[in-house]
Amino acid sequence: MIETLLDAPQGTGQAVRMLLRSLLEKKIVDALLLPVRMPGASVAPALVRDPALVDNSAPLAPVMPINAARAVQALTITGHRQKLGVVLRSCEIRALVELTKFQQAKLDDVVIVGVDCLGTYGVEVWHQAPDKQALIDGLLASAGDGNLVPAHGLAFRSACQICEQPVPTGDHVALTVGLLGVEPGTLFLHARDDIAHALDLSASTTPPRRAQAIKSLTDARIAARDLAFASYRTRVDSIQGLLAEFGPCIRCHNCMTNCPICYCRECIFRTPTFEHDSELLYQWAERKGSVRLLPDTLLFHLTRLNHMVTSCVGCGMCTEACPAGIDVGTVFRAVGDKVQALFDYHPGRSLAEAAPVQEFREDELKTLGERPH
């Protein structure tokens, strides 16, 4: 790997666009998946083949309408002949790694370009902001020391407030665009040798403030994460607490639909299994005195937790998609924190590391506290 600093007198955003455009122009990739400005000032992932259209991209826009690992899944799951470059945040990369392990995406001929994540706003917040460039510039200005704060009167998405992994890592990342600890007017790149050679990059020094800036940010995020987890565990210390947490749920399944890890093509919650006969509902009401309609909301969330909590990457798309305002993402992260620790598993850390649901270890139940017969 090669680390280098590039001059960016034209501004960080333009420097990143020029870098991405060169990936197409130098035929390093045939197409790029990256955030692009859309009509109405929105930003969304788009597949770009024309290098000139990269100028309309917004790779540093602090907004995340979907976890773009879902887009990579769509572009690769049935095979592709092109060499694809994908511009992703850390949580998106980790989700892509998990999907690849479950054979829901393929990384053959995929060049992952990771970008330091400085935090993101919700789609509605971004859309209503009168000066979107000011939001980008404000984050870039504070990235040097890692003291990232949202614009006045705004808040980052709850998932970003407690994300302790803002920097893309792993051998599967071909090129990292570093923003944390980087002086204005420069661009820091961490590139795989073949990518560095193709881009004519020469090794230079790592920004001296980078390590401290990353530590300052992650320390603040870890503190916020621990507070969020403690608050959740105080509220949800019983089945009644869990029922209250998911009480506003309207069973729309938006959290499932927008979760990059909920990949099943056939899902029990999309079958007639939970379309109960009318008479059965009356029988339940007679036995219990009353029955919630629509039923099975808690079962839905518990089933999702059981199926994918070991692979939850904390992107928070579930929270963003919830029309009832339930912070589903914090629930999954708080539970995932305990479960992932039991298996010493970090989702998205490595392609070579099997997910807990993919392998059986003879003594794992004893490790988890199984009592001898």
ABEGO torsion letter per residue (X at the ends): XBBBBBBBAAEAAAAAAAAAAAAAAAGABABBBBBBBBBGGBBBBBBBABAAAAAABBAABBBBABBAAAAAAAAAAAEBABBBBBBBBAAAAAAAAAAAAAGABBABGBBBBBBBBAEBBBAAAAAABABAAAAAAAAAAAAAAGBBBBBBGBBBBAAAAABABABBBEAABABBBBABGBBBGBBBBBBBAAAAAAAGBBBBBBBAAAAAAAAAAAAAAAAAAAAAAAAAAAABABAAAAAAAAAABAGAGAAAAABAABABABBAAABAAABBBAAAAAAAAAAAGBBBOBBGAAAAAAAAAAAAAAABAGAGAAAAABAAGBBAAAAAAAAAAAAAAAAGBBBGABAABBBAAABBBAAAAAAAGBBBX
